[in-house]
Amino acid sequence: MDILDVIKKEHRQAASMLDQAQKCEPGEQLVELAKRIEYALSTHVQIEERLFYSRLRKDATEEEQLVDVYEAYTEHNVAAHLIELLKSGRKPDEKFKAELQVLGESVKHHIQEEESTVFSLARKLISQDERNDLGEKWAKARQRLDAAKPRKPAKPAKRKAG
């Protein structure tokens, strides 16, 4: 599968979770959703920078191309800072929700920029065969990260008194 399709699919999943967060009231449900968003975005950024951005940076020869690639890296850094705020362990209050909203706005802007400018650059610099190969590598990296993800222990079943 073309890496651009893989990235686009993960973008849609992240945007959907961010939209859900907009509708959530501050509280435990928002915290759980924020944890899912944090994991999805953190792993996406990790794989994307290692497989995709590094490949683009290698072949970008024009100044404008390099600026586009470094802009994408910078947007990832902004998102990482906002994600760290969410991981601080504080109470899920209105400030927490506001930070999550700003993260959502930043990520959605990044998605729009990436899917137009960066994807266009990728189509110029990376052959279809190599994009397919990168898509396969992405899928394997995703499987490894998901397999290594710590799982929450199951809650014990409640027993009926009797």
C-alpha distance (Angstrom), angle and dihedral (degrees) to the residues before:
residue distance angle dihedral
M1 . . .
D2 3.80 . .
I3 3.81 111.3 .
L4 3.80 89.0 -131.6
D5 3.82 89.8 61.1
V6 3.81 90.9 47.7
I7 3.80 91.8 50.6
K8 3.80 91.9 46.3
K9 3.82 90.9 51.6
E10 3.81 91.5 52.3
H11 3.81 89.7 46.4
R12 3.81 90.1 56.5
Q13 3.80 91.5 49.0
A14 3.81 92.3 50.2
A15 3.81 92.7 45.6
S16 3.79 89.9 51.2
M17 3.81 92.2 53.0
L18 3.80 90.7 46.4
D19 3.82 89.6 51.6
Q20 3.82 89.1 51.5
A21 3.79 89.4 51.8
Q22 3.80 90.0 55.6
K23 3.81 89.1 59.9
C24 3.81 95.6 45.0
E25 3.77 122.5 98.8
P26 3.79 117.3 -132.3
G27 3.80 107.9 -84.4
E28 3.79 145.0 82.0
Q29 3.83 94.9 -45.2
L30 3.81 89.2 56.3
V31 3.80 90.7 49.9
E32 3.81 91.8 52.9
L33 3.80 91.3 47.5
A34 3.81 90.5 47.8
K35 3.83 89.3 53.8
R36 3.80 90.6 52.9
I37 3.81 90.5 47.7
E38 3.80 91.4 48.1
Y39 3.80 92.0 52.1
A40 3.81 94.1 44.9
L41 3.80 94.0 48.6
S42 3.80 96.5 40.8
T43 3.79 94.1 51.4
H44 3.81 92.2 42.0
V45 3.80 91.4 53.2
Q46 3.80 92.1 46.0
I47 3.80 94.0 53.0
E48 3.79 94.6 38.6
E49 3.79 94.8 53.0
R50 3.79 93.5 45.0
L51 3.81 98.6 45.8
F52 3.78 108.3 20.5
Y53 3.80 111.7 25.1
S54 3.79 93.8 42.0
R55 3.80 88.9 52.6
L56 3.81 92.1 49.6
R57 3.80 92.7 46.2
K58 3.80 90.2 52.8
D59 3.82 93.8 58.1
A60 3.80 101.5 30.9
T61 3.78 103.7 109.9
E62 3.78 103.6 163.4
E63 3.79 121.6 78.3
E64 3.81 92.7 -123.0
Q65 3.80 91.3 52.0
L66 3.80 91.8 52.0
V67 3.80 91.1 47.3
D68 3.82 89.8 53.7
V69 3.81 91.9 50.6
Y70 3.81 93.7 46.4
E71 3.80 90.7 46.6
A72 3.80 88.3 57.6
Y73 3.83 90.4 50.1
T74 3.81 89.6 49.7
E75 3.80 92.1 51.0
H76 3.81 88.0 52.6
N77 3.81 88.9 53.3
V78 3.81 91.0 52.7
A79 3.81 90.6 50.2
A80 3.82 90.6 47.9
H81 3.82 90.2 54.4
L82 3.81 91.4 50.9
I83 3.81 90.9 46.7
E84 3.81 89.8 54.1
L85 3.82 89.0 55.7
L86 3.80 89.3 55.0
K87 3.81 91.9 49.5
S88 3.80 92.6 55.0
G89 3.81 91.6 101.6
R90 3.75 95.3 -126.9
K91 3.74 125.7 142.6
P92 3.85 115.9 -70.8
D93 3.78 95.5 -114.8
E94 3.79 133.7 143.8
K95 3.83 91.7 -75.0
F96 3.82 89.9 54.0
K97 3.80 90.0 50.6
A98 3.82 91.0 48.1
E99 3.81 91.1 52.8
L100 3.79 89.6 49.4
Q101 3.81 89.4 51.0
V102 3.81 91.7 51.3
L103 3.81 89.0 48.8
G104 3.81 88.5 52.3
E105 3.79 92.9 50.4
S106 3.80 91.5 47.6
V107 3.81 93.4 47.8
K108 3.80 93.3 47.0
H109 3.81 90.6 50.5
H110 3.80 89.2 49.2
I111 3.81 91.6 49.6
Q112 3.80 91.5 51.8
E113 3.82 92.6 48.5
E114 3.78 93.9 43.8
E115 3.79 96.0 47.9
S116 3.79 91.7 51.4
T117 3.80 109.1 31.5
V118 3.80 103.9 22.3
F119 3.81 95.6 39.2
S120 3.81 89.4 50.8
L121 3.79 89.3 51.9
A122 3.82 90.4 48.5
R123 3.79 91.2 53.0
K124 3.82 88.6 54.5
L125 3.80 97.8 44.4
I126 3.81 105.0 33.1
S127 3.79 124.5 55.7
Q128 3.80 120.7 -128.3
D129 3.81 90.8 -111.7
E130 3.78 91.9 52.9
R131 3.81 91.7 45.5
N132 3.82 87.7 53.9
D133 3.81 90.3 49.0
L134 3.81 90.4 49.6
G135 3.81 89.0 49.9
E136 3.81 89.6 55.6
K137 3.80 91.2 48.3
W138 3.82 89.2 49.5
A139 3.81 91.0 53.0
K140 3.82 91.0 51.5
A141 3.81 92.2 46.9
R142 3.82 90.0 49.2
Q143 3.82 90.7 51.2
R144 3.82 91.7 50.5
L145 3.81 93.2 49.1
D146 3.79 93.5 45.2
A147 3.81 91.5 48.3
A148 3.81 90.4 51.4
K149 3.81 93.8 47.4
P150 3.79 111.5 116.8
R151 3.78 110.8 -114.1
K152 3.78 123.9 -139.0
P153 3.78 111.5 -114.1
A154 3.78 112.3 -108.6
K155 3.77 115.6 -103.8
P156 3.80 111.9 -111.3
A157 3.79 114.0 -104.8
K158 3.76 114.9 -106.0
R159 3.76 114.0 -115.7
K160 3.73 123.3 -138.3
A161 3.77 114.7 -122.1
G162 3.65 109.4 -116.2
